[in-house]
Amino acid sequence: TSYYNFQTDIPLSIQSVLGQVDESPLNRLMRRFVLDEDGHLSLNATTFMDSNVVYEINSEATDAKLSLSSVTFGGLDTFKSFRFIDPIGKYTLQNGFNLEELYVTLDLDALFRPQSSDSDPTVLENFTFSLQFEDINVESAIFMAISTEEFENISFGSLLWIDNILPCILATVENAKFTQLVASVGNIMPPEYSGFDDQAAERIISDASSAFVSMYKKSVINALPGFAQNDVLTRLNSLFKPDKQCFTPTYSGLVDFHELLISRDDHSIGRYGDVVPTIYGMFQESISETKSDGTPAFNDLLSKVAELQSNENGTLIFPGDIFRTNSTLELDNIILELGVALSDLRV
């Protein structure tokens, strides 16, 4: 079996764009498609846990249970840099990002039931625990053996659905594993609590956790790279299971450009999928957006594309012959030879 070579099979022009994604459009993408109106991403605990009970104790004195309801992330639109599928080897891709800040808020339920008497009240507290990280850096390298034959046989129509892109790519992967995972955090801020009915309990827990962070923050920051490279990397590799499920649609007749490009009013997905309408909608927004000085924000994107192509800001360079043609024209006894050429074009 031949495998897709990331260093030679991905055109250099595409490599340069993928390896140097600017943070501004990425942050806009996060705000539009991932985060809510407040800039948060909330996940129900059952999304990633079989049971939402994180701690439970049963003793002769009391029963206590701590349950996680949801996790909310903030700061996911503060990317300062982002490297995406950068080929560093024949079958190895590197990814990485630098995040200015990250907020993690846990929505917790604490249940206390004394055993001393049936008349003792059950105490139920719902509270939030928030932690802020600053200057987060993550670098990863993943080895992927992608079958060239299966990759080239992916139907274009299969990639018109956002939810179908990853399954179709994974269907071509014969082996994959993370070979490197480096993570670091510049600073961890003291935790914050809210929602306690008992103010004294809130103050005690808050003071204790703040003292814990102050005492062990440096140790946690120093231990994080090793923890990521060993424990987290091993866990990620154990989760990978090749999936051969890839939906392939069938089409007939002529293409309806309105349905292909325009999102439906009811936000349902048409027969041509949601990839093209999403990209077209982003393009329409980008060309209509203006900066504070009144100039189109689209100029910045064009300038970036031009700089990647030519290393000159705002200029596209096409060296050599663009096209060249020769023709002969006969008029009575006159023979005209006409040649037209375009070369070394600068725009």
Buried (B, 14 or more C-beta within 10 A) or exposed (E): EEBBBBEEEBEEEEBEBBBBBBBEBBBBBBBEEEBEEEBBBBEEBEEEEEEBBEEEEEEEEBBBBBBBBBBBBBBBBBBBBBBBBBBEEEBBBBBBBBBBBBBBBBBBBBBBBBEEEEEEEEBEBEBBBBBBBBBBBBBBBBBBBBBBEBBEEBEEBBBBBEEBBEBBBBBBBEEBBBEBBBBBBEEBBBBBBEEBEEEEBBEEBBEEBBEEBEEEBEEEBEEBBEEBBEEBBEEBBEEBEEEEEBEEBEEEEEEEEEBBBBBEEEEEBBEBBBBBBBEBBBEEEBEEEEEEEEEBBBEBBBBBEBBBBBEEEEEBEBEEEEEEEEEEEEEEEEEEEEEEEEEEEEE
